[in-house]
Amino acid sequence: MIETESQGIYGLQQGTSMDKIESLLVIVDPTVERDFALKKAKLIAKLSKAKVHFFINNANTLHKDSYIYEGIDADFFDTQKKLFRDHFEKQLHDHVDEFANADIEASYSFEENHHLAEAIISKAKELKPDLVIKSTHHHSAINRSLLSNTDWRLIRKCPATLLLVKPELWQPEGSIVAAVDPLHFKTEQSDLDSKIVETTAFLCKEFNLSPGIFHSYYPFVSTLFPMGGETKEHLDRIRQQHLDKVSELTNSVGIKQENIHVTEGDLIQSLVEYLEEVRGNVLVVGALSKNILERAIIGNTAEKILENCPSDVMIVKS
């Protein structure tokens, strides 16, 4: 066997492939005027006939136990608390009405947990949706950790399949791309890759979009500077090995060879270029458990993918 160092897209745990979308948990961002999570949710719900539950979590920082207010009685804080809740519940009620007018069954809930990620995880455990949808935004380096902490926590701990959406509409003749790593040294990756490919095939059928299978790898380090017997033929054999492994994954779901893209080199750059080439609407990735050191390295890769990927990102979970 030719020794290679495979460069995949990593996640957190083994998952189950998606074969139905009957319920959506949509995380509403009350701070943005145009929330693309709502737009994607409406499209997905219409195509799959799924029920939708809207969820806003926004903590009220003004309450009587936080500060000393002279001359302000408790009734003021009770009134303020009611107005605060009413404001967001009206937003949620309006979303329910909008979806009802589109013949989509919808409901909502509002909470004031101080930890957004934990509130979402708890709600997902309660409702057990087939898909959790949340917007993710491009943000400055100064604010990066504030947003990515929530998204990264959801990637690691959300019990349902997670769709992080970008502020772009889907292209009608676009694609759904599976990122796989079939030569990863952990045996769990093989099962996870199968789930990723099966989920991609299901989504393409459900949404009438084209599939794409992406795999990026680095040859063994010495082949980067061929010496002696390490010739072009040797590098070609490495490439063929990766291509054969990817093909094994796709044969069972009927994805054609022409929809497979295997490349070597920089993962982020080649992935972004491929997604732009095939007009990727969704990038489907998976997750494996990591120790603390691996998590720091892989977390950095995941953050770069979220920052640079032009498409929505779906994380297959168990």
Secondary structure, DSSP 8 states (H G I E B T S, - for coil): ---EEEE----SS---------EEEEE--TT-SS-HHHHHHHHHHHHHT-EEEEEEE------TTTS--TT--HHHHHHHHHHHHHHHHHHHHHHHHHHHHTT--EEEEEE--S-HHHHHHHHHHHH--SEEEEE-----TTTHHHHHHHHHHHHHH-SSEEEEE-SS---TT-EEEEE--TT-SSTHHHHHHHHHHHHHHHHHHHHT-EEEEEEEEEE-GGGGS--TT--HHHHHHHHHHHHHHHHHHHHTTT--GGGEEEEES-HHHHHHHHHHHTTEEEEEE------HHHHHHHHHHHHHHHHH-SSEEEE---
